[in-house]
């Protein structure tokens, strides 16, 4: 599963590191690509939007938008 977050308040590389570190505390994350203003997170489904938002809020930032994309099997 992939979740994309739009994050407000990030202005520097320090912010990117802070968000990346905060996301490390959320169970189920396999990979997180954090950039200024957004994060793309691959996880096993346990990392819900509220859980990700709470972790980012602890770091001092806010999630403006959260989009979840579940992988689906192709249909024949």
SEVEXBA-894189 format. One line per field, with one value per residue (C-alpha): x, y, z; residue in one letter; residue number from 1. Coordinates in Angstrom, 3 decimals. Layout:
! residues N
c1 (X; ...)
c2 (Y; ...)
c3 (Z; ...)
res (a; ...)
n (NUM; ...)
This chain:
! residues 76
c1 (0.000; 1.216; 0.161; 1.007; 0.924; 0.923; 2.672; 2.515; 5.318; 8.353; 10.957; 14.404; 16.411; 16.097; 12.317; 12.709; 14.882; 12.448; 9.485; 11.475; 12.502; 8.924; 7.639; 10.135; 7.992; 4.936; 4.593; 4.363; 6.364; 8.668; 9.957; 9.424; 10.467; 10.256; 10.723; 9.847; 6.075; 5.314; 6.017; 5.349; 5.176; 5.068; 3.608; 1.744; -1.575; -1.059; 0.184; -3.153; -3.615; -4.453; -1.352; 0.908; -0.658; -0.165; 3.515; 4.071; 2.209; 4.595; 7.441; 5.686; 4.120; 0.597; -0.809; -2.955; -3.939; -3.598; -4.190; -4.074; -3.536; -4.025; -2.356; -4.865; -4.503; -4.969; -8.251; -8.337)
c2 (0.000; 3.516; 6.680; 10.175; 13.060; 16.798; 18.360; 22.010; 23.865; 22.141; 24.682; 23.071; 19.873; 19.837; 19.606; 16.668; 14.843; 15.600; 14.181; 11.127; 10.438; 10.900; 8.406; 5.798; 5.390; 4.258; 0.475; -1.147; 1.342; -0.340; 2.798; 6.549; 9.124; 12.525; 15.773; 19.378; 19.499; 15.837; 12.255; 9.045; 6.064; 2.368; 0.246; -2.947; -1.240; -0.676; 2.896; 4.693; 8.363; 9.246; 7.415; 9.101; 12.495; 12.055; 11.181; 14.202; 16.464; 15.378; 16.602; 19.994; 19.821; 19.258; 17.008; 18.924; 15.940; 12.176; 9.910; 6.140; 3.922; 0.231; -2.026; -4.026; -7.099; -6.562; -7.814; -10.034)
c3 (0.000; -0.759; 1.060; -0.181; 2.297; 1.618; 4.630; 5.698; 7.452; 5.943; 4.815; 5.020; 5.006; 8.795; 8.367; 5.989; 8.532; 11.369; 9.422; 8.307; 11.914; 13.146; 10.571; 11.790; 14.925; 12.912; 12.626; 9.225; 7.159; 4.641; 2.895; 3.196; 0.607; 2.329; 0.415; 1.186; 1.528; 0.877; 1.796; -0.119; 2.201; 1.333; 4.101; 4.926; 5.717; 9.437; 8.866; 8.589; 7.727; 11.354; 12.636; 10.087; 10.798; 14.549; 14.105; 11.877; 14.326; 17.086; 14.864; 14.600; 11.136; 9.848; 7.144; 4.668; 2.533; 2.802; -0.204; 0.173; -2.833; -2.403; -4.883; -6.875; -8.970; -12.699; -14.113; -17.141)
res (x; x; x; x; x; x; x; x; x; x; x; x; x; x; x; x; x; x; x; x; x; x; x; x; x; x; x; x; x; x; x; x; x; x; x; x; x; x; x; x; x; x; x; x; x; x; x; x; x; x; x; x; x; x; x; x; x; x; x; x; x; x; x; x; x; x; x; x; x; x; x; x; x; x; x; x)
n (1; 2; 3; 4; 5; 6; 7; 8; 9; 10; 11; 12; 13; 14; 15; 16; 17; 18; 19; 20; 21; 22; 23; 24; 25; 26; 27; 28; 29; 30; 31; 32; 33; 34; 35; 36; 37; 38; 39; 40; 41; 42; 43; 44; 45; 46; 47; 48; 49; 50; 51; 52; 53; 54; 55; 56; 57; 58; 59; 60; 61; 62; 63; 64; 65; 66; 67; 68; 69; 70; 71; 72; 73; 74; 75; 76)
